[in-house]
Each structure stands twice: as C-alpha cells, then as structure tokens.
Amino acid sequence: LGPDLWRVVLVNGGVKLTVGGPALDKLKVLADAGCSILVCGTCLNFFGIADQLKIGTVSNMYDITKRMFDAAKVISL
C-alpha cells in the first residue's frame, strides 16, 4: 500500500464488494494496511444489504463527495 492510497470509496453496485466474494479479502488487506473504506449507506439500503456489511464505514453522499473533492487525485473504476 503506497502513501497515495489512503481511502477507498464504494458507491452504487460497488457496495456489494463489502458483503462477500473474492474482493472482500482484498479490501481487508487494504483496511489492515491503514486504508479507510467508505461505503454509501443509501446504496447499501437500495440493494437491501445494509445488514450484511462486513467491512468499511457507512457514509453518506455529502461526506463522500466532500472527501473526493478534497482529494489530490481520484481514480474511478
């Protein structure tokens, strides 16, 4: 984990990565290395998986957009 990767933000269908599957292990590695993982709470509710969250911090779009705006670099996938 390089010094430039300090936060992962998951929105829309990306929130499904926090409840299971092979990506969950990779997210745990990032979290253990000090990377914060923000997860859109509205998106979790939309997909009906809010109670299944296994990693990350539930956030809202105000916080997510503010943090993305303040970031020096944003990578979208």
DODOTOR-700196 format. One record per residue: residue number from 1; residue in one letter; z negated, x negated, y negated of N, C-alpha, C in turn. Coordinates in steps of 0.2 Angstrom, whole numbers, plus 5000, padded with zeros to 4 digits. Example, Ala and Ser with C-alpha at 12.3 -4.5 7.8 and 13.67 -1.06 7.14 Angstrom:
BEGIN
@k = 1&r = A&n_pz = 4961&n_px = 4934&n_py = 5028&ca_pz = 4961&ca_px = 4938&ca_py = 5022&c_pz = 4961&c_px = 4934&c_py = 5016
@k = 2&r = S&n_pz = 4965&n_px = 4936&n_py = 5011&ca_pz = 4964&ca_px = 4932&ca_py = 5005&c_pz = 4961&c_px = 4936&c_py = 5000
END
This chain:
BEGIN
@k = 1&r = L&n_pz = 5000&n_px = 4996&n_py = 5006&ca_pz = 5000&ca_px = 5000&ca_py = 5000&c_pz = 5000&c_px = 4996&c_py = 4994
@k = 2&r = G&n_pz = 5005&n_px = 4996&n_py = 4990&ca_pz = 5006&ca_px = 4992&ca_py = 4984&c_pz = 5002&c_px = 4995&c_py = 4978
@k = 3&r = P&n_pz = 5001&n_px = 4991&n_py = 4973&ca_pz = 4997&ca_px = 4993&ca_py = 4967&c_pz = 5000&c_px = 4999&c_py = 4964
@k = 4&r = D&n_pz = 5007&n_px = 5000&n_py = 4965&ca_pz = 5010&ca_px = 5005&ca_py = 4961&c_pz = 5010&c_px = 5012&c_py = 4964
@k = 5&r = L&n_pz = 5008&n_px = 5012&n_py = 4971&ca_pz = 5007&ca_px = 5019&ca_py = 4974&c_pz = 5000&c_px = 5021&c_py = 4974
@k = 6&r = W&n_pz = 4998&n_px = 5025&n_py = 4970&ca_pz = 4991&ca_px = 5027&ca_py = 4969&c_pz = 4990&c_px = 5035&c_py = 4970
@k = 7&r = R&n_pz = 4995&n_px = 5039&n_py = 4970&ca_pz = 4995&ca_px = 5046&ca_py = 4971&c_pz = 5001&c_px = 5049&c_py = 4974
@k = 8&r = V&n_pz = 5000&n_px = 5053&n_py = 4979&ca_pz = 5005&ca_px = 5057&ca_py = 4982&c_pz = 5004&c_px = 5064&c_py = 4980
@k = 9&r = V&n_pz = 5009&n_px = 5068&n_py = 4977&ca_pz = 5008&ca_px = 5075&ca_py = 4975&c_pz = 5013&c_px = 5079&c_py = 4980
@k = 10&r = L&n_pz = 5010&n_px = 5084&n_py = 4983&ca_pz = 5014&ca_px = 5088&ca_py = 4988&c_pz = 5014&c_px = 5095&c_py = 4985
@k = 11&r = V&n_pz = 5020&n_px = 5098&n_py = 4984&ca_pz = 5021&ca_px = 5104&ca_py = 4982&c_pz = 5027&c_px = 5108&c_py = 4986
@k = 12&r = N&n_pz = 5028&n_px = 5114&n_py = 4985&ca_pz = 5032&ca_px = 5118&ca_py = 4989&c_pz = 5031&c_px = 5117&c_py = 4997
@k = 13&r = G&n_pz = 5037&n_px = 5116&n_py = 5001&ca_pz = 5036&ca_px = 5115&ca_py = 5008&c_pz = 5032&c_px = 5109&c_py = 5010
@k = 14&r = G&n_pz = 5032&n_px = 5104&n_py = 5005&ca_pz = 5028&ca_px = 5098&ca_py = 5006&c_pz = 5021&c_px = 5098&c_py = 5008
@k = 15&r = V&n_pz = 5018&n_px = 5104&n_py = 5006&ca_pz = 5011&ca_px = 5105&ca_py = 5008&c_pz = 5010&c_px = 5106&c_py = 5015
@k = 16&r = K&n_pz = 5015&n_px = 5108&n_py = 5019&ca_pz = 5015&ca_px = 5109&ca_py = 5026&c_pz = 5013&c_px = 5102&c_py = 5030
@k = 17&r = L&n_pz = 5015&n_px = 5096&n_py = 5026&ca_pz = 5013&ca_px = 5090&ca_py = 5029&c_pz = 5006&c_px = 5089&c_py = 5030
@k = 18&r = T&n_pz = 5002&n_px = 5092&n_py = 5026&ca_pz = 4994&ca_px = 5091&ca_py = 5026&c_pz = 4991&c_px = 5095&c_py = 5031
@k = 19&r = V&n_pz = 4994&n_px = 5099&n_py = 5035&ca_pz = 4991&ca_px = 5103&ca_py = 5040&c_pz = 4992&c_px = 5101&c_py = 5047
@k = 20&r = G&n_pz = 4997&n_px = 5096&n_py = 5048&ca_pz = 4998&ca_px = 5094&ca_py = 5055&c_pz = 5005&c_px = 5091&c_py = 5056
@k = 21&r = G&n_pz = 5007&n_px = 5088&n_py = 5062&ca_pz = 5013&ca_px = 5085&ca_py = 5063&c_pz = 5012&c_px = 5077&c_py = 5062
@k = 22&r = P&n_pz = 5018&n_px = 5074&n_py = 5063&ca_pz = 5018&ca_px = 5067&ca_py = 5063&c_pz = 5016&c_px = 5064&c_py = 5056
@k = 23&r = A&n_pz = 5018&n_px = 5067&n_py = 5051&ca_pz = 5017&ca_px = 5064&ca_py = 5044&c_pz = 5009&c_px = 5064&c_py = 5042
@k = 24&r = L&n_pz = 5005&n_px = 5068&n_py = 5045&ca_pz = 4998&ca_px = 5068&ca_py = 5044&c_pz = 4995&c_px = 5062&c_py = 5045
@k = 25&r = D&n_pz = 4997&n_px = 5058&n_py = 5050&ca_pz = 4994&ca_px = 5051&ca_py = 5052&c_pz = 4996&c_px = 5047&c_py = 5046
@k = 26&r = K&n_pz = 5002&n_px = 5047&n_py = 5044&ca_pz = 5004&ca_px = 5043&ca_py = 5038&c_pz = 5000&c_px = 5044&c_py = 5032
@k = 27&r = L&n_pz = 4999&n_px = 5051&n_py = 5030&ca_pz = 4995&ca_px = 5052&ca_py = 5025&c_pz = 4988&c_px = 5050&c_py = 5025
@k = 28&r = K&n_pz = 4985&n_px = 5050&n_py = 5031&ca_pz = 4979&ca_px = 5047&ca_py = 5032&c_pz = 4978&c_px = 5040&c_py = 5031
@k = 29&r = V&n_pz = 4983&n_px = 5036&n_py = 5033&ca_pz = 4984&ca_px = 5029&ca_py = 5031&c_pz = 4984&c_px = 5028&c_py = 5024
@k = 30&r = L&n_pz = 4988&n_px = 5032&n_py = 5020&ca_pz = 4988&ca_px = 5031&ca_py = 5013&c_pz = 4981&c_px = 5033&c_py = 5010
@k = 31&r = A&n_pz = 4978&n_px = 5038&n_py = 5012&ca_pz = 4972&ca_px = 5040&ca_py = 5009&c_pz = 4966&c_px = 5035&c_py = 5011
@k = 32&r = D&n_pz = 4966&n_px = 5032&n_py = 5017&ca_pz = 4962&ca_px = 5027&ca_py = 5018&c_pz = 4963&c_px = 5021&c_py = 5014
@k = 33&r = A&n_pz = 4969&n_px = 5020&n_py = 5012&ca_pz = 4970&ca_px = 5014&ca_py = 5008&c_pz = 4969&c_px = 5015&c_py = 5000
@k = 34&r = G&n_pz = 4966&n_px = 5021&n_py = 4999&ca_pz = 4964&ca_px = 5022&ca_py = 4992&c_pz = 4969&c_px = 5027&c_py = 4988
@k = 35&r = C&n_pz = 4974&n_px = 5029&n_py = 4991&ca_pz = 4979&ca_px = 5034&ca_py = 4988&c_pz = 4976&c_px = 5041&c_py = 4988
@k = 36&r = S&n_pz = 4976&n_px = 5044&n_py = 4982&ca_pz = 4974&ca_px = 5051&ca_py = 4981&c_pz = 4980&c_px = 5055&c_py = 4983
@k = 37&r = I&n_pz = 4978&n_px = 5061&n_py = 4986&ca_pz = 4984&ca_px = 5066&ca_py = 4989&c_pz = 4982&c_px = 5072&c_py = 4986
@k = 38&r = L&n_pz = 4986&n_px = 5074&n_py = 4981&ca_pz = 4985&ca_px = 5081&ca_py = 4978&c_pz = 4990&c_px = 5086&c_py = 4981
@k = 39&r = V&n_pz = 4987&n_px = 5092&n_py = 4983&ca_pz = 4991&ca_px = 5097&ca_py = 4986&c_pz = 4991&c_px = 5103&c_py = 4982
@k = 40&r = C&n_pz = 4996&n_px = 5106&n_py = 4981&ca_pz = 4997&ca_px = 5113&ca_py = 4977&c_pz = 4993&c_px = 5118&c_py = 4981
@k = 41&r = G&n_pz = 4988&n_px = 5121&n_py = 4978&ca_pz = 4984&ca_px = 5127&ca_py = 4981&c_pz = 4988&c_px = 5133&c_py = 4981
@k = 42&r = T&n_pz = 4993&n_px = 5134&n_py = 4976&ca_pz = 4997&ca_px = 5140&ca_py = 4976&c_pz = 5002&c_px = 5140&c_py = 4982
@k = 43&r = C&n_pz = 5004&n_px = 5134&n_py = 4983&ca_pz = 5009&ca_px = 5133&ca_py = 4988&c_pz = 5006&c_px = 5134&c_py = 4995
@k = 44&r = L&n_pz = 5000&n_px = 5131&n_py = 4996&ca_pz = 4996&ca_px = 5132&ca_py = 5002&c_pz = 4995&c_px = 5140&c_py = 5003
@k = 45&r = N&n_pz = 4993&n_px = 5144&n_py = 4998&ca_pz = 4992&ca_px = 5151&ca_py = 4999&c_pz = 4999&c_px = 5154&c_py = 5001
@k = 46&r = F&n_pz = 5004&n_px = 5152&n_py = 4997&ca_pz = 5011&ca_px = 5156&ca_py = 4999&c_pz = 5012&c_px = 5155&c_py = 5006
@k = 47&r = F&n_pz = 5011&n_px = 5149&n_py = 5009&ca_pz = 5013&ca_px = 5148&ca_py = 5016&c_pz = 5008&c_px = 5151&c_py = 5021
@k = 48&r = G&n_pz = 5002&n_px = 5153&n_py = 5018&ca_pz = 4996&ca_px = 5155&ca_py = 5022&c_pz = 4993&c_px = 5150&c_py = 5026
@k = 49&r = I&n_pz = 4993&n_px = 5144&n_py = 5024&ca_pz = 4990&ca_px = 5138&ca_py = 5027&c_pz = 4984&c_px = 5135&c_py = 5024
@k = 50&r = A&n_pz = 4981&n_px = 5138&n_py = 5019&ca_pz = 4976&ca_px = 5135&ca_py = 5015&c_pz = 4970&c_px = 5134&c_py = 5019
@k = 51&r = D&n_pz = 4969&n_px = 5138&n_py = 5024&ca_pz = 4963&ca_px = 5136&ca_py = 5028&c_pz = 4964&c_px = 5131&c_py = 5033
@k = 52&r = Q&n_pz = 4970&n_px = 5128&n_py = 5034&ca_pz = 4972&ca_px = 5123&ca_py = 5039&c_pz = 4972&c_px = 5116&c_py = 5036
@k = 53&r = L&n_pz = 4971&n_px = 5116&n_py = 5029&ca_pz = 4972&ca_px = 5109&ca_py = 5026&c_pz = 4967&c_px = 5104&c_py = 5029
@k = 54&r = K&n_pz = 4970&n_px = 5098&n_py = 5031&ca_pz = 4967&ca_px = 5093&ca_py = 5035&c_pz = 4966&c_px = 5087&c_py = 5030
@k = 55&r = I&n_pz = 4970&n_px = 5086&n_py = 5025&ca_pz = 4970&ca_px = 5080&ca_py = 5021&c_pz = 4972&c_px = 5082&c_py = 5014
@k = 56&r = G&n_pz = 4969&n_px = 5079&n_py = 5009&ca_pz = 4971&ca_px = 5080&ca_py = 5002&c_pz = 4966&c_px = 5084&c_py = 4998
@k = 57&r = T&n_pz = 4967&n_px = 5084&n_py = 4992&ca_pz = 4963&ca_px = 5088&ca_py = 4987&c_pz = 4967&c_px = 5094&c_py = 4984
@k = 58&r = V&n_pz = 4965&n_px = 5100&n_py = 4985&ca_pz = 4969&ca_px = 5106&ca_py = 4982&c_pz = 4969&c_px = 5105&c_py = 4975
@k = 59&r = S&n_pz = 4974&n_px = 5106&n_py = 4972&ca_pz = 4975&ca_px = 5106&ca_py = 4965&c_pz = 4979&c_px = 5112&c_py = 4962
@k = 60&r = N&n_pz = 4980&n_px = 5112&n_py = 4956&ca_pz = 4984&ca_px = 5117&ca_py = 4953&c_pz = 4990&c_px = 5114&c_py = 4949
@k = 61&r = M&n_pz = 4995&n_px = 5118&n_py = 4947&ca_pz = 5001&ca_px = 5115&ca_py = 4944&c_pz = 5000&c_px = 5112&c_py = 4937
@k = 62&r = Y&n_pz = 4995&n_px = 5115&n_py = 4933&ca_pz = 4993&ca_px = 5111&ca_py = 4927&c_pz = 4991&c_px = 5104&c_py = 4928
@k = 63&r = D&n_pz = 4986&n_px = 5103&n_py = 4933&ca_pz = 4984&ca_px = 5096&ca_py = 4934&c_pz = 4990&c_px = 5092&c_py = 4937
@k = 64&r = I&n_pz = 4994&n_px = 5095&n_py = 4942&ca_pz = 4999&ca_px = 5091&ca_py = 4945&c_pz = 5005&c_px = 5089&c_py = 4939
@k = 65&r = T&n_pz = 5007&n_px = 5094&n_py = 4935&ca_pz = 5012&ca_px = 5092&ca_py = 4930&c_pz = 5009&c_px = 5087&c_py = 4925
@k = 66&r = K&n_pz = 5003&n_px = 5088&n_py = 4923&ca_pz = 5000&ca_px = 5083&ca_py = 4919&c_pz = 5000&c_px = 5076&c_py = 4922
@k = 67&r = R&n_pz = 4998&n_px = 5075&n_py = 4928&ca_pz = 4997&ca_px = 5069&ca_py = 4931&c_pz = 5004&c_px = 5066&c_py = 4932
@k = 68&r = M&n_pz = 5009&n_px = 5070&n_py = 4933&ca_pz = 5016&ca_px = 5067&ca_py = 4934&c_pz = 5019&c_px = 5065&c_py = 4927
@k = 69&r = F&n_pz = 5017&n_px = 5069&n_py = 4922&ca_pz = 5020&ca_px = 5067&ca_py = 4915&c_pz = 5017&c_px = 5061&c_py = 4913
@k = 70&r = D&n_pz = 5010&n_px = 5059&n_py = 4915&ca_pz = 5007&ca_px = 5053&ca_py = 4913&c_pz = 5009&c_px = 5047&c_py = 4917
@k = 71&r = A&n_pz = 5012&n_px = 5048&n_py = 4923&ca_pz = 5014&ca_px = 5043&ca_py = 4927&c_pz = 5019&c_px = 5038&c_py = 4924
@k = 72&r = A&n_pz = 5019&n_px = 5032&n_py = 4925&ca_pz = 5024&ca_px = 5027&ca_py = 4923&c_pz = 5031&c_px = 5029&c_py = 4927
@k = 73&r = K&n_pz = 5030&n_px = 5031&n_py = 4933&ca_pz = 5036&ca_px = 5032&ca_py = 4937&c_pz = 5034&c_px = 5037&c_py = 4942
@k = 74&r = V&n_pz = 5039&n_px = 5042&n_py = 4943&ca_pz = 5039&ca_px = 5047&ca_py = 4948&c_pz = 5045&c_px = 5047&c_py = 4953
@k = 75&r = I&n_pz = 5043&n_px = 5047&n_py = 4959&ca_pz = 5049&ca_px = 5047&ca_py = 4964&c_pz = 5048&c_px = 5054&c_py = 4968
@k = 76&r = S&n_pz = 5054&n_px = 5057&n_py = 4967&ca_pz = 5055&ca_px = 5064&ca_py = 4971&c_pz = 5059&c_px = 5063&c_py = 4977
@k = 77&r = L&n_pz = 5056&n_px = 5066&n_py = 4982&ca_pz = 5060&ca_px = 5067&ca_py = 4989&c_pz = 5061&c_px = 5074&c_py = 4990
END
